[in-house]
């Protein structure tokens, strides 16, 4: 059970994405946007060079998930929303 509300998660998740994850992705021309946090699921969108990149699933698992789960809570779920699918969340 997640000990935080979605509102509690907003600021720390946003800060980690901005300060740790986005700079790593930017080195390879990629970008990330936090779309929404709902029911302890973090909806992000990989952008820029990440779109269509064969390594984007590894990026999601080993950079985005790893950082957020280690720094916030191990049960966080991270969902990559493909461009054009934002209305589905």
C-alpha positions as CSV (number, residue, x, y, z in Angstrom):
1,X,0.0,0.0,0.0
2,X,1.3,3.4,-1.0
3,X,1.8,5.6,2.1
4,X,1.6,8.8,0.0
5,X,-1.3,10.6,-1.8
6,X,-1.0,11.5,-5.4
7,X,-0.7,15.1,-4.3
8,X,2.2,14.2,-1.9
9,X,4.0,12.6,-4.8
10,X,3.7,15.5,-7.2
11,X,6.6,17.6,-6.0
12,X,9.2,15.0,-5.3
13,X,8.5,13.1,-8.5
14,X,8.6,16.4,-10.5
15,X,11.9,17.4,-8.8
16,X,13.6,14.1,-9.5
17,X,12.5,14.2,-13.1
18,X,13.8,17.8,-13.6
19,X,17.1,17.5,-11.7
20,X,18.2,13.9,-12.3
21,X,16.3,12.2,-15.1
22,X,15.8,15.0,-17.7
23,X,19.5,15.9,-17.8
24,X,20.5,12.3,-18.5
25,X,18.0,12.0,-21.3
26,X,19.0,15.4,-22.7
27,X,22.6,14.1,-23.3
28,X,21.2,11.9,-26.0
29,X,18.6,14.4,-27.4
30,X,15.8,12.9,-25.4
31,X,13.3,14.6,-23.0
32,X,10.7,13.6,-20.5
33,X,7.5,15.2,-19.3
34,X,5.5,14.4,-16.2
35,X,1.9,14.2,-17.4
36,X,0.0,13.1,-14.3
37,X,0.1,11.1,-11.1
38,X,-3.1,9.0,-10.5
39,X,-3.5,6.2,-8.0
40,X,0.2,6.1,-7.3
41,X,0.9,5.6,-11.0
42,X,3.3,8.1,-12.5
43,X,2.4,8.9,-16.1
44,X,5.3,10.3,-18.1
45,X,6.0,10.8,-21.7
46,X,9.4,10.2,-23.2
47,X,10.0,12.8,-25.9
48,X,12.6,14.0,-28.4
49,X,15.0,11.4,-29.5
50,X,13.4,8.9,-27.1
51,X,10.4,8.6,-29.3
52,X,10.8,5.5,-31.5
53,X,14.3,4.8,-30.0
54,X,15.0,1.1,-29.6
55,X,16.5,1.8,-26.2
56,X,13.5,3.7,-24.8
57,X,12.1,0.7,-22.9
58,X,15.5,0.3,-21.2
59,X,15.6,4.1,-20.5
60,X,12.2,3.8,-18.9
61,X,13.2,0.8,-16.7
62,X,16.8,1.5,-15.8
63,X,16.7,5.3,-15.6
64,X,13.2,6.6,-14.9
65,X,11.8,3.7,-12.8
66,X,15.1,3.0,-11.0
67,X,15.5,6.6,-9.8
68,X,11.8,7.1,-8.8
69,X,11.6,3.8,-7.0
70,X,14.9,4.2,-5.2
71,X,14.3,7.8,-4.2
72,X,10.6,7.8,-3.4
73,X,9.0,4.4,-3.0
74,X,9.7,0.9,-4.5
75,X,6.1,0.3,-5.4
76,X,5.6,3.3,-7.6
77,X,4.4,2.4,-11.1
78,X,5.7,4.3,-14.0
79,X,3.7,4.4,-17.3
80,X,5.1,5.9,-20.5
81,X,2.3,7.5,-22.5
82,X,3.0,7.5,-26.2
83,X,2.6,10.8,-28.0
84,X,-1.0,11.3,-29.1
85,X,-2.3,9.0,-26.3
86,X,-2.5,11.6,-23.5
87,X,-6.3,11.4,-23.5
88,X,-6.2,7.8,-22.5
89,X,-5.0,8.5,-18.9
